[in-house]
C-alpha cells in the first residue's frame, strides 16, 4: 500500500468577502505536500494576497477551513510554523536595526538569547546580508529590505514560507540570489508573483487565480504554455516557453 503523506497545507471550501456580496475568495480548495513549491499567478485583484492572509490566520474566512500540518489555523494566533514575506517590506520591517528585525520572530518564540543570535546570523548569512546587521532599516534600499524580510522569515525555521511578489524591486543580482534561496529551500513554499520566469524556474506546480476562483492547477510549463488560458486570465505566456527561430547567416 502507498503511504499517504500528511499534507503541509489543506484548504477546504474557503470563502471570504471584504464587503457583503463582493467575494474575494470563492470556494477555494487545494492541498500542498510537504516540501512542494507552489506558484500562484493571476491578475491584480485575483485574491492571491487575501488567500495568503487567511492561510496565515491574519484574516478570518467567512466559511471553510485551513489546516497547516494537520492542525486547524487559529485566527489571530502567532504560528512560527508559517512565515510570510509581505509584498511591501515596510509592512513587515519596523524595528530600529536589521538585527532587531530578524531577531523579532525567534524572540517571540521564547528562545534564549544564544539561540536567537545563532538563528539571526544563520539567516542573514543565507541571504548574503550579514553586513547589513547593524544598519537602520529605514536606510535600506527596497531590494535590501526584501532580502532582510526573507531573513526574518528564515530565522523562525518555519515549515511553510509564503512569498508575496518576492522579486519586486530586486536588481538582477538580488533576483538571482533570491531564486537560488527559493530553489534550495527545504521548506514548503508558496509564491505569488507576476515574475512568471521565476515561477517557472522555482515551482513544481502552479495555480491560476482570477476573481477569487482557482481557474487551473497543475504543471507550470503546461499551464503557462497554454496561451489561450493565460490570456483569458490576464497573463502572458512566458518568453522562455515561446519557441525561438534561430536564423543562420549565409
C-alpha positions as CSV (number, residue, x, y, z in Angstrom):
1,X,0.0,0.0,0.0
2,X,1.1,3.5,-0.8
3,X,2.0,5.6,2.2
4,X,-0.2,8.7,2.3
5,X,1.9,11.7,3.4
6,X,0.1,14.2,5.6
7,X,-0.4,17.5,3.7
8,X,1.6,20.6,4.7
9,X,-1.5,22.7,3.9
10,X,-5.1,21.7,3.3
11,X,-7.5,24.5,2.2
12,X,-11.2,23.4,2.1
13,X,-14.2,25.4,0.8
14,X,-12.7,28.8,1.6
15,X,-14.9,31.8,1.2
16,X,-14.0,35.4,2.2
17,X,-15.5,38.8,1.4
18,X,-14.3,42.3,2.4
19,X,-17.7,43.7,1.6
20,X,-21.0,41.9,1.6
21,X,-21.9,40.3,-1.7
22,X,-18.4,41.1,-3.2
23,X,-16.4,37.8,-2.7
24,X,-12.6,38.0,-2.7
25,X,-12.3,34.2,-2.3
26,X,-14.8,31.7,-3.7
27,X,-14.8,28.0,-2.6
28,X,-11.0,27.7,-2.7
29,X,-9.7,24.2,-2.1
30,X,-6.3,22.6,-2.7
31,X,-3.6,20.7,-0.8
32,X,0.1,21.2,-0.8
33,X,2.5,18.4,0.0
34,X,5.5,18.9,2.4
35,X,8.4,20.4,0.5
36,X,6.3,21.3,-2.5
37,X,7.0,24.6,-4.3
38,X,3.6,26.1,-5.5
39,X,3.4,29.2,-7.6
40,X,0.2,31.2,-7.7
41,X,-0.4,33.6,-10.6
42,X,-3.2,35.8,-11.7
43,X,-4.2,39.4,-12.4
44,X,-4.2,42.1,-9.6
45,X,-7.3,41.6,-7.5
46,X,-7.5,37.9,-8.2
47,X,-7.4,37.1,-4.4
48,X,-3.8,35.9,-4.0
49,X,-2.8,38.2,-1.1
50,X,-6.2,37.6,0.6
51,X,-5.7,33.8,0.4
52,X,-2.2,34.2,2.0
53,X,-3.6,36.3,4.8
54,X,-6.3,33.7,5.5
55,X,-3.8,30.8,5.4
56,X,-1.6,32.7,8.0
57,X,-4.6,33.4,10.3
58,X,-4.4,37.2,9.8
59,X,-7.9,37.2,8.2
60,X,-10.8,35.0,9.3
61,X,-12.7,33.3,6.5
62,X,-16.4,33.6,6.1
63,X,-16.6,29.8,5.7
64,X,-14.2,26.9,5.1
65,X,-11.0,25.8,6.8
66,X,-7.3,25.9,6.6
67,X,-5.2,23.1,8.1
68,X,-1.5,23.6,8.5
69,X,0.5,20.4,9.2
70,X,-2.8,18.7,10.0
71,X,-3.8,21.3,12.6
72,X,-6.5,24.0,12.0
73,X,-5.2,27.5,11.7
74,X,-6.4,29.7,14.6
75,X,-7.2,33.2,13.6
76,X,-5.0,35.9,15.2
77,X,-2.6,33.4,16.9
78,X,1.1,33.7,16.2
79,X,2.2,30.5,14.5
80,X,6.0,30.1,14.0
81,X,5.5,27.1,11.7
82,X,4.2,29.5,9.0
83,X,6.1,32.7,7.9
84,X,5.0,35.2,5.3
85,X,7.2,37.6,3.3
86,X,4.9,40.6,2.5
87,X,4.6,42.3,-0.8
88,X,5.5,45.6,0.8
89,X,8.6,45.3,3.0
90,X,7.6,48.3,5.1
91,X,4.5,46.3,6.3
92,X,6.9,43.8,7.8
93,X,10.0,45.7,9.0
94,X,9.5,48.0,12.0
95,X,12.5,47.5,14.4
96,X,15.4,50.0,14.7
97,X,18.0,47.8,13.1
98,X,18.2,44.9,10.7
99,X,19.5,42.6,13.5
100,X,16.5,43.6,15.7
101,X,14.0,42.8,12.9
102,X,15.5,39.4,12.1
103,X,15.5,38.6,15.8
104,X,11.9,39.6,16.3
105,X,10.3,36.2,15.2
106,X,12.7,34.0,17.2
107,X,12.3,36.3,20.3
108,X,8.6,35.8,20.1
109,X,9.0,32.1,20.1
110,X,10.6,32.3,23.6
111,X,14.0,31.1,22.6
112,X,17.1,32.0,24.7
113,X,19.4,34.8,23.6
114,X,22.2,32.4,22.4
115,X,19.8,30.6,20.1
116,X,18.3,33.9,18.8
117,X,21.8,35.2,18.0
118,X,22.7,32.0,16.2
119,X,19.5,32.0,14.1
120,X,19.9,35.7,13.2
121,X,23.5,35.1,12.0
122,X,22.5,31.9,10.0
123,X,19.5,33.7,8.3
124,X,21.5,36.8,7.4
125,X,24.4,34.6,6.1
126,X,21.9,32.5,4.0
127,X,20.7,35.6,2.2
128,X,24.2,37.1,2.0
129,X,23.3,40.1,4.1
130,X,25.4,39.8,7.2
131,X,27.0,43.1,6.6
132,X,23.6,44.8,6.9
133,X,23.1,43.6,10.6
134,X,23.7,47.0,12.3
135,X,22.1,49.1,9.6
136,X,18.9,51.1,10.4
137,X,16.0,49.5,8.5
138,X,14.8,52.9,7.1
139,X,18.3,53.4,5.4
140,X,18.0,50.2,3.3
141,X,17.1,50.1,-0.4
142,X,13.9,48.4,-1.4
143,X,15.9,45.3,-2.6
144,X,17.8,45.2,0.7
145,X,14.5,45.4,2.7
146,X,13.2,42.5,0.7
147,X,16.2,40.3,1.5
148,X,16.0,41.3,5.2
149,X,12.3,40.3,5.2
150,X,13.2,36.9,3.9
151,X,16.0,36.5,6.6
152,X,13.3,37.4,9.2
153,X,11.1,34.5,7.9
154,X,14.0,32.0,7.7
155,X,15.2,32.8,11.3
156,X,12.0,31.2,12.7
157,X,12.8,27.9,11.0
158,X,9.2,27.6,9.7
159,X,7.8,24.6,7.9
160,X,6.0,26.8,5.4
161,X,7.1,30.1,3.9
162,X,4.7,32.2,1.8
163,X,6.2,34.8,-0.5
164,X,4.0,37.7,-1.9
165,X,5.8,39.2,-5.0
166,X,9.3,38.3,-3.7
167,X,11.2,39.6,-6.7
168,X,9.6,43.0,-6.9
169,X,12.2,45.9,-6.5
170,X,15.1,43.5,-6.8
171,X,18.0,44.1,-9.2
172,X,19.3,41.2,-11.4
173,X,21.9,40.1,-8.9
174,X,19.5,40.1,-5.9
175,X,16.9,38.3,-8.1
176,X,19.3,35.5,-8.9
177,X,20.2,35.2,-5.2
178,X,16.5,35.0,-4.3
179,X,15.9,32.3,-7.0
180,X,18.9,30.3,-5.5
181,X,17.4,30.7,-2.0
182,X,14.0,29.5,-3.2
183,X,15.3,26.6,-5.2
184,X,17.5,25.3,-2.4
185,X,14.9,25.8,0.4
186,X,13.7,22.7,2.2
187,X,10.5,24.4,3.4
188,X,7.1,24.0,1.8
189,X,6.9,27.2,-0.3
190,X,4.0,29.2,-1.9
191,X,4.9,32.1,-4.1
192,X,2.6,34.6,-5.7
193,X,4.3,36.6,-8.4
194,X,3.9,38.4,-11.7
195,X,7.5,37.3,-12.4
196,X,6.5,34.3,-14.5
197,X,10.0,33.2,-15.3
198,X,10.8,33.0,-11.6
199,X,7.7,30.8,-11.1
200,X,8.8,28.6,-14.0
201,X,12.3,28.2,-12.6
202,X,11.4,27.6,-9.0
203,X,7.9,26.0,-8.8
204,X,6.9,22.4,-9.3
205,X,3.2,23.3,-9.6
206,X,1.2,26.4,-10.5
207,X,-2.3,27.6,-9.7
208,X,-4.0,30.4,-11.8
209,X,-6.4,32.5,-9.7
210,X,-8.9,35.0,-11.1
211,X,-11.9,36.8,-9.5
212,X,-11.4,34.8,-6.3
213,X,-11.5,31.4,-8.0
214,X,-9.0,28.7,-8.9
215,X,-9.1,28.5,-12.7
216,X,-6.3,26.0,-13.3
217,X,-3.9,23.8,-11.2
218,X,-1.0,21.7,-12.5
219,X,2.3,21.6,-14.2
220,X,3.8,25.1,-14.6
221,X,5.1,24.6,-18.2
222,X,1.8,23.0,-19.3
223,X,-0.4,25.6,-17.8
224,X,1.8,28.7,-18.5
225,X,2.4,27.4,-22.0
226,X,-1.3,27.5,-22.8
227,X,-1.5,30.9,-24.4
228,X,-5.3,30.9,-24.6
229,X,-5.7,30.1,-20.9
230,X,-3.1,32.6,-19.9
231,X,-4.6,35.5,-21.9
232,X,-8.1,34.6,-20.6
233,X,-6.8,35.4,-17.1
234,X,-4.7,38.5,-17.8
235,X,-1.4,36.7,-18.1
236,X,1.1,36.4,-20.9
237,X,2.8,33.2,-22.0
238,X,6.4,33.4,-20.5
239,X,9.0,34.3,-23.1
240,X,11.1,31.2,-22.4
241,X,8.1,29.0,-23.4
242,X,7.8,30.6,-26.8
243,X,9.8,28.7,-29.5
244,X,12.5,30.9,-31.0
245,X,13.7,30.6,-34.5
246,X,17.5,30.7,-35.0
247,X,18.4,32.5,-38.2
248,X,21.6,31.4,-39.7
249,X,23.6,33.8,-41.8
250,X,24.7,32.5,-45.2
